Amino acid sequence: MRQETGRAPVAIIDPCSAAGYDLRGLGTGGLGGTEATVLRVATALGPQFAITHFQNGRRHRHLSGAGQLRPLQDLDDAENPAALIVINRWKVAIKLCKQYPDTPIFLWLHVYPGRHNRKMGAALKAAGITVICVSKTHARELEAFLGTEDAPRIRVIYNPLDDTLQPDDTARNPDRLLFASSPHKGLAEVFGQFAALRRDLPSLTLAIADPGYLRWDTGPVPEGVIFLGSLSHAALIRQMRRALCLFYPQTSFAETFGLVLAEANAVGTPVLVHAELGANAEIVADADQQVDGHDPAQVLARIRAWRRSPSQVTANPDFRMSAVTQQWAHLLQRTEATQMQLRMV
């Protein structure tokens, strides 16, 4: 592979996916944020690295703009790559150390580990596996969870925003709020917060863009809710541009990054978030967009203020694809250079 392409071979392993996925999922909708991020980063790295993406649930091989897409079981027959990137499953990363003892392995973590994973730190450290977290908040939380002595090497590389996402002249509807996440990310609580808002502002509507990959009991649906279904990425961005804000003051689901929050700001749409939860305050850094989600009066006051004069928001340049790709490329190039030096010794 190296001789044919001139690019260092890199394997991405996704043992978590229920089915194979590809770039066309961005156009049709239904992809989770992790899968979309992996595909975008793989595509951006394609000119410099030969990416092979092994996916759980994939049945057939496919050549894509995101690289070679292959079933997870094909990994047993794969040539030695310059680096392995494992999505979320630390035990899979540890297992691969035995199969590829001389290959650098990265655990690309997009979640907060549960209590039953406390042993992962010591195991990853002993195996020399580097963890890639998707925000500084994520990295701090992981270090605190694992303990200083057992923490492996941890690096932060943000999830990417398209470089072209910018505000435009789309008219905003002051009565339209938008929730654009899977329902398990606090939608039941958001319904309650929205219902409380409508008692004072009865003209409000709440549009729900549900990617559709997970069914979840959200309780009674308040009046004024509009279900948009699963949208393509382009259609979701159009909905963001129309909305007064992305309405996300839920207090229960902690985001490690929160890509839709960053995307909304990139197109000039303010985001209402609960400040003291996950990476919200890092990704939505403007204090004007942060509230105490437990306080209905704060939520109401902010919505009223934005209806009079929407907050002016912009994207963090550190989230842009060009910046993120540069960090990944630098990491993988250093890894390849180190491997070449070791082979020469």
N, C-alpha and C positions, 0 to 999 in steps of 0.2 A: 504493500500500500504506500509506503514512504517513497519507494523508487518511482511508482507510477504517477503520483500526484505532486511530489515535492513538498507536501505538507505533512506535518507531524500528525499521526493518528491519535485521536482522542475518543474514548468511549464514554458515553453517558448512559447510565443504567437507571431505569425507572421501574422499581419493583412494586410500586404502589398503584399504577394505573389499572383501571378495570378493563380497559380495551385500548387498542392501538389508537393513536391520534396523530394528526398531521396539520400542516399549515392551513388547509382548507377549513379546519374547524374554527379558525379565526373569522372566516367569512360567513359561516353558517350559524355560529353560536354554539353554546353547550360546553365549551372548554372551561376548566377551572383556571384560576390565576396561576397556579404553579405550572401546569402544562403549557399555558400560553407563554409564560416567561421562559421556560426551557426551550421551546421552539424558537422564540425570537432571538435568544442568546446564541443558540446553535447556528441559526441562519447568519447572524452577524459575524460569527467566528469562522464561517465556512471558507472565506478567501485565504485564511491563514492556517487553518487546521482541517484535517480530514475527519469529520465527525461521523461516528456511527452511534446510533441511538437505539438501545435495546429496551423494549417496552413490554411490560407485563400485559397480557391480554391481546397482544398483536398476533395475528395468524400468518400474515404474509410479509415478505420483504418488499420494500418500496424505496425507490430513490426519490428523494425530496429536496426542496430548496434548503431544508434544515439538516440535510445529510442523509446517510443511509439509515433507514428505519427497519429494524429487524425484531423478530420475536425474542423475548427474554432468554429462552432456552438456547438460542444461537450463541450466547456468550460462552458456552462451553467449548465452542470450536473457533473462537475468535483469535486472530493473531495478537501478539503482544502489543498493546497500545503504549504511547508515551505517557498517558495519564488516564486514570479512571475517575469519573465523577458519579457518585451514587446519590440519588434523590431520597432524602429523608430516612431511609432504613439503615441505622447504624450497624445492626447485626449482619446485614448483607455486606456492608463495607468490610467488616472484620473477616467474614468468610472469604471474601475476595483476596484478602492479604495472603492466604494460603495458596490460592491458585496463581496469584501474580506477586510473588514475594519481592521482586525487584522493581515493581511499578508504583509510582506515587499515586495515592488514593485520596480523593477529597470527598467529604460528606457534605453535600449541598443541602442544608437544612432550611426548610420553609415553615416549620411548625415549632411550637413549644413542646418539649418532651414531657410525657406524663410521669407520675411518681414512680411507676414500675421501671423507669429507665435510668435510675440514679447510678447504676453501675456502668453506664455507657462511657462516662468520662475517663475512668481509669483504663477501660479496655481500648478506647480510641487513642489515648496517650501512649499506652504500651505498644500499640501497633504503628505508631507514627503517622496516624491519619489526621489531616487538617480539616477542620470544620469551617465551612463557609456559611456565615449568617447573613441575613438579608437586611439588617439594620443594626445600628449601634445599640439600640434598645434590646434587640433580640440577643446580641452578643453578651450584653451585661446580664440579662436575665439567665442566659445559659450558664455563664460563669458562676453566678450566685447559686444556681440550682445544683451544679456539679461540685462546687467547692474548689478553692484555689489549688489545692494539692493534686486533685484529680482532673483538672481542666486540661484538655489537649490544646494544640495550637488552634487559635480561632482567628479568622479573618472576616472582614465585613465587605461584601459587594452588594450594592443595592439591586433591587429588581428594576428593569429598565422601562423608561418612558420613550415612546417614539420621538425622535428629534423634531418631527414636523408638527407635533401637536401644539397648536397656538390658539388664542382667542380669535373669534371672527365677529361679524356683525349680526349674528343670529339674535333675534329679539327674545328676551327672557320673559317667561310667564310668571308674574309675581304670586300667582295662586298655585303653582305647580312645584311640588317637592319630589325628589327621586331617591329611591332606595335601589341600589344596583349590586346586590350580593346574594349569595345563597341564603335561603331562609334560616339556616341554622346559626347564622351570624347575627343573632339578636332581633330577628324580625318580629317575634311575638312582643317583645318590649317596645319596639318601634311603633307597632300598631297602637299600643296603649298611649305612647307619647303623642302620636298623631291625633288620636281621638280626643286627648286633652286639649290639644291646640285648636281643634275645630270648634270646641265650645266657645272660644273667643273669636276665632277666624273661620266662620262656617263655609267660606268660599274656597278654602284650601282643598287641593287634591294631592294624593300620594301615588305616584307611578312606581310600580314594582317591576324591575328587570331581573328576573330569576334565571340563572344559567341552566337550571333544570337537571343538574347532575345528582341532586339529593332531595328526597322528599322529607318534609319536616312538619310536625304539628305546630302551627302558629296560633291556634285558638281562633276566636271569632274575628271576622274581617270587618273593620269599621266602615262606615259610610265614607265615600270620597276616595276609596282605593281603586286604582286602575291597574290591572295586570297586563303587562306587555309581553310576557312570555320570554323565551330565550332569544336574544338578539345577537346579530353579528357585531363585531367590534365597531365597525363603522356606524351601525345603527345606534349602538349604545352611546357613542360619542355625540351623535346628533341629539339624543335625548338629554345628555348632560348640558349641551349648549342651550337648550330650551328651558331648563329648570332654574328656578330661583336658587336652589342649592341641592347638594347631595345631602340627604337627611339621614344621619348615622349617629345619633346621640346615645345608642345602646350602651349598656354598662357591663355586659356579660361576656362577650366574645373578644378576646385580645388578639389583635392583628400583629404578626411579626413584621409586616411592611404595610400592606393595604394598598394594592396597586390602583384600584378604582379611586381612592382618595387622591392620590398623586395625579392621576389622569384628569380628574375633575378640575383640580387647580391649574393644570397645564392649559386647559381650554378656557380658563377664567371663571370657572364656577366655584363659588365658595362651598366648603364642606362643614357641616355642623357635627362635631365629634365630642365625645366624653373625654376630657383631657387626661384623666388618670387611668388610662387603660391601654395596655400594649404599647405599640409604637406610634399611637395617634399623635402625641405632642411632637414627635420627631418628624413625622411625615407631613403633618398639617401644622407647621411651626407657628403660623400667625395666631396670636392669642385671641384675635377677634373671632376665630372659627372654633374656639374651644369653650365648652360649657361644662357644668356639672349636670350630667344626664339624670341625676336623681332629683333635680330641682326644676319642676315644670315652669316656674316663673322665669328662670334664666333662658330656657328654651323659647318660651313665648317672646321674651324681650328681644332676643337675637333675631327671630323670624320677623318680628315687627320692624326692627331697625333695617333689615335687609330689604324688606318690601318698600321702604322709603328710599333707601340708597344701598344697593348691593355692594358688598366688600370687593375691593380690587385685589385679586390674587394672581400669582404667577407660579410657574414650576421651579422647583429646585434644580439648578443645572447639574448637580451631582447625580440626579436620577436619570439623566438623558442617556439614551442608548450609546451614543458615542463615548461618553465617559465610562459607562459600565463595560462596554466591549474592550476598551483600553485596559481596564483593570484585569479582566479575565485573560486577555492576550498576554499581558505582562506576567501574570502568575504562571500560565502554561509555558511561555517561552523560557522563563527561569527554570521551570521544572525540566524541560527538555534539555536545556544547557547543562544542568546538573547531572542528568542521566548520561549524557555524552561524555562528560568528564570522568564519571565513574567507570564507564566502559573502557576508557583509555588507560586507566590505572592498571 
